[in-house]
Structures are given as structure tokens and as C-alpha cells.
Amino acid sequence: MSEEQLEQIAEAARELDLNALDRARQLIEQERRRREREARRQAQQEMKAVAEKYGMSLHEIVAGQPKSASGGSGKGKLPPKYRHPHDHSKTWTGRGRRPHWIQEWIDGGNDLDDLKIAD
């Protein structure tokens, strides 16, 4: 947009009353959102085309690794290694941040191995 066009818009805005300015703001915001949606749609189409060009899915490109032969990522949900002694619905795989109940167990002077699920 040129400086001349911006000046024309500014001049027109100075002539509008408050209600008309609010309506103009709404119209501009609607147009901005429409253009953002269109830009996202266009970007998705371009990314899909590049993925297809290389025989990949968009998911494979985003994940950075090819799918396994079974069609999944090759990684399933890990089985739990630890179980709460009183509430068996609470489990932990041993990966990631320790749940509060695990930390409380350890802080209470107990051994983590006591919560281990037998194989």
C-alpha cells in the first residue's frame, strides 16, 4: 500500500463519526482475519504439494521421521512401571516429570522400588 493510499484512508477516517469509525474498524478486522485464513490455507496447500513431490505425508515432514510400515509412528503408549499403593488408577511410566504422588512417597522416606509393578 502506498503512502498516498494510507493518507486517503486517514483523511476518510477523520470525516467519520465514532460509530462509523467502530464499524470501519470491524470491517478492517474481518478482512484481516479473512486474509490470515487464506494465507494459512495457501501455506497448507504449498506444504502438501512439497510433501507429495517427495512421496511423503505432511505429518511425516512435521514429525521429522517417516512412518513405520504399519502406518503408525512406531511408538506406542509405554506401559506403566510404577503404581500407587492405594489408588491403582494412578500409574507412572518412569519417564518424564515425577507425579506428585511419587514425589510424596519418596519425600516420606519410602523407596521408589516399592511402587514398581512386577513383570
C-alpha positions in Angstrom: 0.0 0.0 0.0 1.4 3.4 -0.9 1.7 6.4 1.3 -0.9 8.1 -0.9 -3.4 5.3 -0.2 -2.8 5.4 3.5 -3.3 9.2 3.5 -6.6 8.8 1.7 -7.7 6.3 4.3 -6.6 8.6 7.2 -8.5 11.5 5.6 -11.6 9.4 5.2 -11.4 8.3 8.8 -11.2 11.9 10.1 -14.5 12.5 8.5 -16.3 9.6 10.2 -18.2 9.8 13.4 -17.4 7.5 16.3 -20.0 4.8 15.3 -18.8 4.8 11.7 -15.2 4.5 12.9 -16.1 1.5 15.0 -17.9 -0.1 12.0 -14.8 0.6 9.8 -12.6 -1.0 12.4 -14.8 -4.1 12.5 -14.7 -4.3 8.7 -10.9 -4.0 8.6 -10.6 -6.6 11.3 -12.9 -9.0 9.4 -10.8 -8.5 6.3 -7.6 -9.1 8.2 -8.9 -12.4 9.7 -10.1 -13.5 6.2 -6.7 -12.8 4.7 -5.0 -14.7 7.6 -7.2 -17.7 7.0 -6.5 -17.6 3.3 -2.7 -17.3 3.9 -2.8 -20.3 6.2 -4.8 -22.3 3.6 -2.4 -21.4 0.9 0.6 -22.3 3.1 -1.0 -25.7 3.9 -1.6 -26.4 0.2 2.0 -25.5 -0.7 3.4 -27.7 2.1 1.2 -30.6 1.0 2.4 -30.2 -2.6 6.0 -30.3 -1.4 5.4 -33.4 0.7 3.7 -35.1 -2.2 6.5 -34.2 -4.5 8.9 -36.2 -2.2 6.4 -39.0 -1.6 5.8 -38.1 2.0 2.8 -37.0 4.0 2.6 -33.6 5.7 2.6 -35.5 9.0 6.0 -37.1 8.2 7.5 -33.8 7.4 6.3 -32.1 10.5 7.3 -35.1 12.7 10.7 -35.3 11.1 10.6 -39.0 10.8 9.0 -41.5 8.4 6.0 -43.6 9.5 6.7 -47.2 10.2 5.5 -49.9 7.8 2.4 -50.4 10.0 1.4 -46.8 9.2 1.9 -45.5 12.8 4.8 -43.7 14.3 6.3 -46.9 15.6 6.0 -45.7 19.2 3.1 -46.9 21.3 2.0 -45.9 24.7 4.5 -47.1 27.3 3.3 -49.5 29.9 3.4 -48.2 33.5 6.3 -49.2 35.7 5.0 -47.8 39.0 1.6 -48.0 40.6 0.2 -46.1 43.6 -0.1 -48.4 46.6 -3.6 -47.5 47.5 -5.1 -46.0 44.3 -4.3 -48.4 41.5 -5.7 -46.0 38.9 -2.5 -43.8 39.4 0.4 -45.1 37.5 3.7 -43.7 36.1 5.9 -45.0 33.2 9.1 -43.8 34.9 9.6 -41.2 32.2 9.1 -37.5 32.3 8.4 -35.5 35.4 7.6 -37.4 38.5 3.9 -37.3 39.5 3.2 -35.6 42.9 2.2 -38.9 44.5 5.6 -40.4 43.6 7.5 -37.4 45.0 5.4 -37.5 48.2 6.2 -41.2 48.5 9.9 -40.6 48.2 9.8 -37.5 50.4 8.1 -39.7 53.1 11.3 -41.8 53.3 10.0 -44.6 51.1 11.8 -46.4 48.3 10.7 -45.9 44.7 11.2 -49.7 44.1 8.4 -50.4 46.5 6.0 -49.0 43.9 7.4 -50.9 41.0 4.9 -53.1 39.1 6.0 -56.7 39.0 6.7 -58.0 35.4 
